[in-house]
Amino acid sequence: MSTDGLSVDDGIRTLLLLMPRMVGRAKRLKVPEELRELSLAPGTCHCWPTCCSTAP
C-alpha cells in the first residue's frame, strides 16, 4: 500500500468539498439528444409503481 497522497480523512474532506461543485455542474449539462425523449426521473416509468418499485 502506498503512503503517497492524502490520508483517508483528508481524502473524504476533499470529496465532500468538491461534491456540491460536481453536482452543480452536472445539473447544468444538457441532456443528450438520444436521451431527451426518455423518462429518466424516478417514478416516471410507464409501469411505475408496479415493476420499478419492486425491482431488486
LUMTORLUM-305965 format. One record per residue: x, y, z of N, C-alpha, C in turn; residue in one letter. Coordinates in nm, 2 decimals, padded with zeros to 4 digits, always signed. Example, Ala and Ser with C-alpha at 12.3 -4.5 7.8 and 13.67 -1.06 7.14 Angstrom:
2
+01.32 | -00.57 | +00.78 | +01.23 | -00.45 | +00.78 | +01.32 | -00.33 | +00.78 | A
+01.28 | -00.22 | +00.71 | +01.37 | -00.11 | +00.71 | +01.29 | +00.00 | +00.79 | S
This chain:
56
+00.08 | -00.12 | +00.00 | +00.00 | +00.00 | +00.00 | +00.09 | +00.12 | +00.00 | M
+00.06 | +00.22 | -00.09 | +00.14 | +00.34 | -00.10 | +00.10 | +00.44 | +00.01 | S
+00.20 | +00.51 | +00.06 | +00.18 | +00.61 | +00.16 | +00.17 | +00.75 | +00.10 | T
+00.18 | +00.76 | -00.04 | +00.18 | +00.89 | -00.10 | +00.03 | +00.94 | -00.11 | D
+00.01 | +01.07 | -00.12 | -00.12 | +01.12 | -00.13 | -00.18 | +01.16 | +00.00 | G
-00.32 | +01.17 | +00.00 | -00.39 | +01.22 | +00.11 | -00.42 | +01.11 | +00.21 | L
-00.44 | +01.14 | +00.33 | -00.49 | +01.04 | +00.43 | -00.64 | +01.02 | +00.40 | S
-00.69 | +00.92 | +00.46 | -00.84 | +00.89 | +00.44 | -00.92 | +01.01 | +00.48 | V
-00.90 | +01.06 | +00.60 | -00.97 | +01.18 | +00.64 | -00.96 | +01.30 | +00.55 | D
-00.84 | +01.33 | +00.50 | -00.82 | +01.44 | +00.41 | -00.89 | +01.41 | +00.28 | D
-00.88 | +01.29 | +00.23 | -00.95 | +01.25 | +00.10 | -01.10 | +01.27 | +00.11 | G
-01.16 | +01.22 | +00.22 | -01.30 | +01.23 | +00.24 | -01.34 | +01.38 | +00.25 | I
-01.27 | +01.46 | +00.32 | -01.29 | +01.60 | +00.34 | -01.29 | +01.67 | +00.20 | R
-01.19 | +01.63 | +00.12 | -01.18 | +01.69 | -00.02 | -01.30 | +01.65 | -00.10 | T
-01.34 | +01.53 | -00.10 | -01.46 | +01.49 | -00.18 | -01.58 | +01.56 | -00.13 | L
-01.60 | +01.58 | +00.00 | -01.72 | +01.65 | +00.05 | -01.72 | +01.79 | +00.01 | L
-01.60 | +01.85 | +00.00 | -01.60 | +01.99 | -00.05 | -01.62 | +02.00 | -00.20 | L
-01.58 | +01.90 | -00.28 | -01.59 | +01.91 | -00.42 | -01.73 | +01.86 | -00.47 | L
-01.80 | +01.78 | -00.39 | -01.93 | +01.73 | -00.43 | -02.03 | +01.84 | -00.48 | M
-02.06 | +01.94 | -00.40 | -02.15 | +02.04 | -00.44 | -02.12 | +02.10 | -00.58 | P
-01.99 | +02.12 | -00.60 | -01.95 | +02.18 | -00.74 | -01.98 | +02.08 | -00.85 | R
-01.95 | +01.95 | -00.82 | -01.97 | +01.85 | -00.92 | -02.12 | +01.83 | -00.95 | M
-02.20 | +01.84 | -00.85 | -02.35 | +01.82 | -00.87 | -02.40 | +01.95 | -00.94 | V
-02.35 | +02.07 | -00.91 | -02.40 | +02.19 | -00.97 | -02.36 | +02.19 | -01.12 | G
-02.24 | +02.14 | -01.15 | -02.20 | +02.13 | -01.29 | -02.28 | +02.03 | -01.37 | R
-02.31 | +01.91 | -01.31 | -02.39 | +01.81 | -01.37 | -02.53 | +01.86 | -01.40 | A
-02.59 | +01.94 | -01.31 | -02.72 | +01.99 | -01.33 | -02.73 | +02.08 | -01.45 | K
-02.62 | +02.15 | -01.48 | -02.62 | +02.25 | -01.59 | -02.59 | +02.18 | -01.73 | R
-02.55 | +02.05 | -01.73 | -02.53 | +01.98 | -01.85 | -02.66 | +01.96 | -01.93 | L
-02.65 | +01.97 | -02.06 | -02.77 | +01.94 | -02.14 | -02.78 | +01.79 | -02.16 | K
-02.91 | +01.75 | -02.16 | -02.93 | +01.61 | -02.18 | -02.90 | +01.57 | -02.32 | V
-02.83 | +01.47 | -02.35 | -02.80 | +01.43 | -02.49 | -02.93 | +01.41 | -02.57 | P
-02.93 | +01.44 | -02.70 | -03.04 | +01.43 | -02.79 | -03.11 | +01.29 | -02.78 | E
-03.02 | +01.19 | -02.78 | -03.07 | +01.05 | -02.78 | -03.15 | +01.02 | -02.65 | E
-03.13 | +01.09 | -02.54 | -03.20 | +01.06 | -02.42 | -03.31 | +01.15 | -02.38 | L
-03.33 | +01.26 | -02.46 | -03.44 | +01.36 | -02.43 | -03.58 | +01.30 | -02.43 | R
-03.61 | +01.20 | -02.51 | -03.74 | +01.15 | -02.52 | -03.77 | +01.05 | -02.41 | E
-03.67 | +01.00 | -02.34 | -03.69 | +00.90 | -02.23 | -03.73 | +00.96 | -02.10 | L
-03.81 | +00.89 | -02.02 | -03.84 | +00.94 | -01.89 | -03.74 | +00.88 | -01.79 | S
-03.64 | +00.96 | -01.75 | -03.53 | +00.92 | -01.67 | -03.55 | +00.95 | -01.53 | L
-03.64 | +01.03 | -01.49 | -03.66 | +01.06 | -01.35 | -03.72 | +00.95 | -01.27 | A
-03.69 | +00.93 | -01.15 | -03.75 | +00.83 | -01.07 | -03.90 | +00.85 | -01.06 | P
-03.98 | +00.74 | -01.08 | -04.12 | +00.74 | -01.07 | -04.19 | +00.79 | -01.19 | G
-04.12 | +00.81 | -01.30 | -04.19 | +00.85 | -01.43 | -04.19 | +00.73 | -01.53 | T
-04.16 | +00.62 | -01.49 | -04.16 | +00.50 | -01.58 | -04.31 | +00.47 | -01.61 | C
-04.33 | +00.42 | -01.73 | -04.47 | +00.39 | -01.77 | -04.53 | +00.28 | -01.68 | H
-04.45 | +00.20 | -01.62 | -04.51 | +00.09 | -01.54 | -04.50 | +00.12 | -01.39 | C
-04.46 | +00.23 | -01.35 | -04.44 | +00.27 | -01.21 | -04.58 | +00.27 | -01.15 | W
-04.60 | +00.23 | -01.03 | -04.51 | +00.17 | -00.93 | -04.49 | +00.02 | -00.93 | P
-04.55 | -00.05 | -01.02 | -04.56 | -00.19 | -01.02 | -04.42 | -00.26 | -01.04 | T
-04.35 | -00.23 | -01.14 | -04.22 | -00.30 | -01.17 | -04.10 | -00.22 | -01.11 | C
-04.10 | -00.09 | -01.13 | -03.98 | -00.02 | -01.09 | -03.96 | -00.02 | -00.93 | C
-04.07 | -00.01 | -00.86 | -04.06 | -00.01 | -00.71 | -04.03 | -00.15 | -00.66 | S
-04.06 | -00.25 | -00.73 | -04.03 | -00.39 | -00.68 | -03.91 | -00.45 | -00.74 | T
-03.84 | -00.38 | -00.83 | -03.72 | -00.43 | -00.89 | -03.61 | -00.44 | -00.78 | A
-03.53 | -00.55 | -00.78 | -03.42 | -00.57 | -00.68 | -03.31 | -00.46 | -00.69 | P
